[in-house]
Amino acid sequence: MFEESVKSMRRRTVRLDREGDYWTEDEKQQLVTMFNDGEGITSMAVQLQRTEPAIIQMIEKLDLFNRKEQPVRRKSAPKPAECLCAHCQLDPASCPRGDHCPKVLEGEANA
């Protein structure tokens, strides 16, 4: 029965009872409880009559992964711009960008 419910949900052959409706506080609390109990996304979706993406979206909205406190995803820092002017190639201290030149700043950090 569970497998058939999942197949129907994923194939979109049936409309789930709560699909597209606003979440009630009771449903949110149920989600929190199931999440904390280690329930799977699919199982939560079937029980709450929501789509799997809706479950994931609400988990993120409620910050159940505590990402605000412990961010897991981190964007890699952009590489600092390199100054390619002829002055920097010979002597970074003579760069017309002065103290804003990445090579000058790098030299000061290494000094």
C-alpha positions in Angstrom: 0.0 0.0 0.0 2.8 2.4 0.9 4.6 1.8 -2.4 1.5 2.4 -4.4 0.9 5.7 -2.5 4.4 6.8 -3.3 4.2 5.8 -7.0 0.9 7.7 -7.3 2.3 10.7 -5.6 5.4 10.8 -7.7 3.6 10.1 -11.0 1.0 12.8 -10.0 -1.8 10.5 -10.8 -3.7 11.5 -7.7 -4.0 14.8 -5.9 -2.9 14.7 -2.3 -5.4 15.9 0.2 -3.3 18.8 1.5 -1.3 19.5 -1.6 -1.1 23.3 -2.3 -2.8 24.2 1.0 -1.3 26.4 3.6 0.5 24.6 6.4 -1.3 24.6 9.8 0.6 24.9 13.0 -0.4 21.3 13.9 1.1 20.0 10.6 4.3 21.9 11.2 4.6 20.4 14.6 3.9 16.9 13.2 6.7 17.5 10.7 9.1 18.6 13.4 8.3 15.5 15.4 8.7 13.2 12.5 11.9 14.9 11.4 13.4 14.6 14.9 12.3 10.9 15.0 14.4 10.3 11.9 11.4 9.7 9.6 12.2 9.8 5.9 11.0 12.5 3.5 8.8 10.2 1.5 7.2 8.8 4.6 6.5 12.3 5.9 5.0 13.3 2.5 2.6 10.3 2.5 1.5 10.8 6.1 1.0 14.6 5.8 -0.5 14.3 2.2 2.1 16.7 0.8 4.6 16.4 -2.0 8.2 15.6 -1.2 9.4 19.0 -2.4 6.9 20.6 -0.1 8.2 18.6 2.8 11.8 19.6 2.0 10.8 23.2 1.5 9.1 23.3 4.9 12.1 21.6 6.6 14.3 24.3 5.3 11.8 27.1 6.2 11.6 25.8 9.8 15.5 25.5 9.7 15.4 22.0 11.1 18.9 21.4 9.9 20.1 24.4 11.9 21.8 25.9 8.9 21.6 29.4 10.3 23.6 28.3 13.3 25.8 25.8 11.6 26.0 26.6 7.9 27.1 23.5 5.9 26.9 24.9 2.4 29.6 27.4 1.8 30.4 29.2 -1.4 34.0 29.1 -2.3 35.6 32.5 -1.8 36.2 34.4 -5.1 39.8 34.6 -6.1 41.2 38.1 -5.4 41.7 40.1 -8.6 45.2 40.2 -9.9 46.7 43.4 -11.1 48.2 42.9 -14.5 49.7 46.3 -15.1 53.3 46.7 -16.3 54.2 48.4 -13.0 53.2 45.4 -10.9 55.2 43.1 -13.2 58.3 45.0 -12.4 57.7 46.5 -8.9 54.3 46.0 -7.2 55.0 49.0 -4.9 54.9 51.3 -8.0 51.4 50.2 -9.0 49.1 53.2 -9.9 46.4 51.5 -7.8 48.5 52.1 -4.8 47.2 50.5 -1.6 44.3 48.9 -3.5 46.6 46.7 -5.6 46.3 43.0 -4.7 50.0 42.4 -5.2 50.9 45.3 -2.8 48.5 44.0 -0.2 49.8 40.5 -0.6 53.4 41.8 -0.2 52.4 43.6 3.0 50.7 40.4 4.4 53.8 38.3 3.7 56.1 40.9 5.3 
